[in-house]
Amino acid sequence: MRLGKNLKHFLRSDLAPALAPSNSKCITGKSSHFHLNTPLSTLPQDGPVKILGIDEAGRGAVLGNLVIAGVSFKKTDINELINIGVKDSKKLTPKKREALFPEIMNLCKECKIIEVEPREIDDSVFDIKSNLNLLEIQKMGEIIDALKPSMVYIDAITSNPKKFTEMLKQHLVYKNTTIIAENKADELYPMVAAASIIAKVTRDRAIEALRKESKFQDIGSGYPSDPQTISSLKDWIKNRNIPFFVRKSWHTFVKMRDLQKNAKITQFFDVRGER
């Protein structure tokens, strides 16, 4: 079973030419409350303005897809996101996230979801010319190029948002947009929080689909912090039956695999009395 299509594009209306911002800039902040100030306030209230939020789910997981979601809104709909209860997906229960998912879809102008499968993640991590950050930046660039927003708010995946923004710009074909990248942007901007909910629900549904398969019932959440996930991983490694959705480049997997190999070597010497 596959975890889902590699690319999804949801369209609610015809594309209109985006407003050309005068400058691209990266704005940082430490507030834990939603920001609705500049440069958002400089955009006209109505008209063909698309404001895009981008976030991901599953970056640190050892099992399953990495999901990156982009959702765009009219400026007049941003406050409605707050009114319906949108916030950082980590601060919401699974039930609340599921309830908000259709509301966000109904409110947004467009939504593009990219699901990156474990094999592509592994290829990027093992490639000396690439890494996970670069892979994510490329996928985020694909979302921006497809939706062509006037302004994009994005959760920076590196500790230096300014450097992240510069790297992202290098991968963009569509240059006529203002980029606001911040760490923990899902706590700062409702459009990014909305994207975090879409990404999280999409990934949770894929993991649940795997759980429903009898032989994968005990996979847990897919994160290394989940004892159920680790238990299943140990069994698969021991039985040499690694499912396609395991990220084989992850330190968690590599360490457990090497421990299993060493254990077999130790058993070999013990049996023959050579230790």
C-alpha positions as CSV (number, residue, x, y, z in Angstrom):
1,M,0.0,0.0,0.0
2,R,1.3,3.5,-0.8
3,L,0.9,6.3,1.7
4,G,-0.7,8.7,-0.8
5,K,-0.2,10.6,-4.0
6,N,3.1,12.5,-4.2
7,L,1.3,15.7,-5.1
8,K,-2.1,17.1,-4.5
9,H,-3.5,20.4,-5.7
10,F,-6.8,21.8,-4.5
11,L,-8.3,24.7,-6.4
12,R,-11.3,26.8,-5.4
13,S,-11.2,29.7,-7.8
14,D,-9.5,30.9,-11.0
15,L,-6.1,32.3,-10.5
16,A,-5.8,36.1,-10.7
17,P,-2.6,38.0,-11.3
18,A,-0.8,38.6,-8.0
19,L,-0.1,42.0,-6.6
20,A,3.6,42.7,-7.1
21,P,5.2,43.6,-3.8
22,S,8.0,46.2,-3.9
23,N,10.5,44.3,-1.8
24,S,11.2,40.8,-0.6
25,K,12.1,40.8,3.1
26,C,12.5,38.4,6.0
27,I,10.9,39.6,9.3
28,T,11.6,37.9,12.6
29,G,9.8,38.1,15.9
30,K,9.5,36.4,19.3
31,S,5.8,37.0,20.1
32,S,3.8,33.9,20.9
33,H,0.6,35.6,19.6
34,F,-0.6,35.8,16.0
35,H,0.9,38.7,14.1
36,L,-1.2,40.6,11.6
37,N,0.9,43.6,11.1
38,T,3.4,44.8,8.4
39,P,4.0,43.9,5.7
40,L,0.5,42.3,5.6
41,S,-1.1,45.6,6.6
42,T,0.4,47.2,3.5
43,L,-1.6,45.0,1.1
44,P,-5.0,46.2,-0.1
45,Q,-8.0,44.8,1.7
46,D,-9.6,43.5,-1.5
47,G,-8.5,42.5,-4.9
48,P,-6.3,39.7,-6.4
49,V,-4.1,39.3,-3.3
50,K,-3.1,35.8,-2.2
51,I,-1.5,35.3,1.2
52,L,0.1,31.9,1.5
53,G,1.0,29.9,4.6
54,I,3.4,26.9,4.4
55,D,4.2,24.3,7.1
56,E,5.1,20.6,7.4
57,A,4.4,17.5,9.5
58,G,6.4,14.4,10.0
59,R,9.9,15.9,9.6
60,G,11.3,14.0,12.6
61,A,9.4,10.7,12.1
62,V,11.2,7.5,11.4
63,L,8.1,6.0,9.7
64,G,5.9,7.5,7.0
65,N,5.7,10.4,4.7
66,L,6.9,14.0,5.2
67,V,3.9,16.2,4.4
68,I,4.3,19.8,3.3
69,A,1.1,21.9,2.9
70,G,0.5,25.4,1.5
71,V,-2.8,27.1,1.9
72,S,-3.6,30.6,0.4
73,F,-6.2,33.1,1.6
74,K,-7.6,36.5,0.8
75,K,-6.6,39.1,3.3
76,T,-10.2,39.5,4.4
77,D,-10.3,35.8,5.4
78,I,-7.3,35.9,7.8
79,N,-9.3,37.0,10.8
80,E,-11.8,34.3,10.1
81,L,-9.1,31.7,10.6
82,I,-8.7,33.0,14.2
83,N,-12.5,33.1,14.7
84,I,-12.9,29.4,13.8
85,G,-10.1,28.5,16.3
86,V,-7.1,27.9,14.1
87,K,-3.8,27.7,16.0
88,D,-0.6,25.7,16.0
89,S,-1.6,22.1,15.3
90,K,0.5,20.8,18.2
91,K,-1.8,22.8,20.5
92,L,-4.9,21.1,19.2
93,T,-6.4,17.7,19.9
94,P,-6.7,15.2,16.9
95,K,-10.4,15.6,17.1
96,K,-10.2,19.4,16.8
97,R,-7.7,19.2,14.0
98,E,-10.1,17.0,12.0
99,A,-13.0,19.4,12.7
100,L,-10.9,22.3,11.4
101,F,-9.6,20.6,8.3
102,P,-12.8,21.1,6.2
103,E,-13.4,24.6,7.5
104,I,-9.9,25.6,6.4
105,M,-10.4,24.0,3.0
106,N,-13.7,25.8,2.6
107,L,-12.1,29.1,3.6
108,C,-8.9,29.0,1.6
109,K,-8.5,30.0,-2.1
110,E,-6.1,27.2,-2.9
111,C,-4.3,24.3,-1.2
112,K,-1.3,22.4,-2.4
113,I,-0.1,19.3,-0.5
114,I,3.2,17.5,-1.3
115,E,3.8,14.1,0.4
116,V,7.4,13.1,0.3
117,E,7.8,9.3,0.6
118,P,10.6,7.7,2.8
119,R,12.5,6.5,-0.3
120,E,12.9,10.1,-1.6
121,I,13.8,11.2,1.9
122,D,16.5,8.5,2.2
123,D,17.9,9.3,-1.3
124,S,18.3,13.0,-0.2
125,V,19.9,12.2,3.1
126,F,22.3,9.7,1.6
127,D,23.3,12.0,-1.3
128,I,26.4,13.9,-0.4
129,K,25.2,16.9,-2.5
130,S,21.8,17.1,-0.7
131,N,20.2,16.8,2.7
132,L,16.7,17.0,4.3
133,N,16.7,20.8,4.6
134,L,17.5,21.2,0.9
135,L,14.8,18.6,-0.1
136,E,12.2,20.5,2.0
137,I,13.2,23.9,0.5
138,Q,12.8,22.4,-3.0
139,K,9.3,21.2,-2.2
140,M,8.3,24.5,-0.6
141,G,9.5,26.2,-3.7
142,E,7.3,24.0,-5.8
143,I,4.3,25.1,-3.7
144,I,5.1,28.8,-4.1
145,D,5.7,28.4,-7.9
146,A,2.4,26.7,-8.3
147,L,0.2,29.0,-6.2
148,K,2.1,32.3,-7.0
149,P,1.1,34.2,-3.9
150,S,1.6,37.9,-3.3
151,M,3.0,37.1,0.1
152,V,4.1,33.8,1.7
153,Y,4.5,33.2,5.5
154,I,6.5,30.1,6.1
155,D,7.9,28.1,9.1
156,A,11.7,28.3,8.7
157,I,13.2,24.9,9.0
158,T,16.7,26.2,9.9
159,S,17.8,28.2,12.9
160,N,18.7,31.2,10.7
161,P,15.5,32.4,8.9
162,K,17.4,34.9,6.8
163,K,19.7,32.2,5.4
164,F,16.7,30.0,4.9
165,T,14.9,32.7,2.9
166,E,17.9,33.2,0.7
167,M,18.1,29.5,-0.1
168,L,14.4,29.3,-0.8
169,K,14.6,32.3,-3.2
170,Q,17.3,30.4,-5.2
171,H,14.9,27.6,-5.9
172,L,12.0,29.8,-7.0
173,V,10.9,30.3,-10.6
174,Y,8.2,32.7,-9.4
175,K,10.1,35.6,-7.9
176,N,7.3,38.2,-7.5
177,T,6.5,37.5,-3.9
178,T,7.4,38.7,-0.4
179,I,8.7,36.0,1.9
180,I,8.3,36.1,5.6
181,A,10.2,33.2,7.2
182,E,10.4,32.7,11.0
183,N,11.1,29.9,13.4
184,K,7.8,28.7,15.0
185,A,5.8,30.7,12.5
186,D,2.9,28.3,13.2
187,E,2.6,30.0,16.6
188,L,2.8,33.5,15.0
189,Y,0.7,33.6,11.9
190,P,-2.8,32.1,11.5
191,M,-2.2,31.2,7.8
192,V,0.9,29.1,8.8
193,A,-1.1,27.5,11.7
194,A,-3.8,26.6,9.1
195,A,-1.1,25.0,6.9
196,S,0.2,23.1,9.9
197,I,-3.3,21.6,10.6
198,I,-3.7,20.5,6.9
199,A,-0.3,18.9,6.9
200,K,-0.8,17.2,10.3
201,V,-4.2,15.8,9.5
202,T,-3.0,14.5,6.1
203,R,-0.1,12.7,7.7
204,D,-2.2,11.3,10.6
205,R,-4.7,9.9,8.1
206,A,-1.9,8.2,6.2
207,I,-0.6,6.6,9.4
208,E,-4.0,5.5,10.4
209,A,-4.5,3.9,7.0
210,L,-1.3,1.8,7.7
211,R,-2.6,0.9,11.1
212,K,-5.7,-0.6,9.6
213,E,-3.6,-3.1,7.8
214,S,-3.4,-6.1,10.1
215,K,0.3,-6.6,9.8
216,F,1.1,-3.0,10.7
217,Q,-1.3,-2.5,13.6
218,D,1.3,-1.6,16.2
219,I,3.3,1.2,14.4
220,G,2.3,3.9,16.8
221,S,2.7,7.5,15.7
222,G,5.8,6.9,13.7
223,Y,8.1,9.1,15.8
224,P,11.2,7.8,17.7
225,S,9.7,9.0,21.0
226,D,6.8,6.5,20.6
227,P,7.6,3.2,22.4
228,Q,5.1,1.4,20.1
229,T,6.9,2.6,17.0
230,I,10.3,1.5,18.4
231,S,9.0,-1.9,19.3
232,S,7.7,-2.5,15.8
233,L,11.0,-1.2,14.3
234,K,12.9,-3.7,16.5
235,D,10.7,-6.6,15.3
236,W,11.1,-5.7,11.7
237,I,14.9,-5.4,11.9
238,K,15.1,-8.7,13.8
239,N,13.0,-10.5,11.3
240,R,14.7,-8.8,8.3
241,N,11.3,-7.6,7.1
242,I,11.6,-3.8,6.8
243,P,8.4,-2.1,5.4
244,F,8.6,0.4,2.6
245,F,7.5,3.2,4.9
246,V,10.6,3.1,7.2
247,R,13.2,5.8,6.7
248,K,16.4,3.8,6.5
249,S,18.6,6.9,6.6
250,W,17.4,7.8,10.1
251,H,19.8,7.5,13.0
252,T,17.2,5.6,15.0
253,F,17.0,2.9,12.3
254,V,20.7,2.7,11.6
255,K,21.6,2.4,15.3
256,M,19.0,-0.3,15.9
257,R,20.1,-2.2,12.8
258,D,23.8,-2.0,13.9
259,L,23.0,-3.2,17.4
260,Q,21.1,-6.2,15.9
261,K,24.1,-7.0,13.7
262,N,26.5,-6.8,16.7
263,A,24.2,-9.0,18.7
264,K,24.4,-11.8,16.1
265,I,28.2,-11.6,16.0
266,T,28.3,-11.9,19.8
267,Q,26.0,-14.9,19.7
268,F,28.2,-16.5,17.1
269,F,31.3,-16.3,19.2
270,D,29.5,-17.4,22.4
271,V,28.2,-20.6,20.9
272,R,31.7,-21.7,19.8
273,G,33.4,-20.7,23.0
274,E,35.7,-18.4,21.2
275,R,35.1,-15.4,23.6
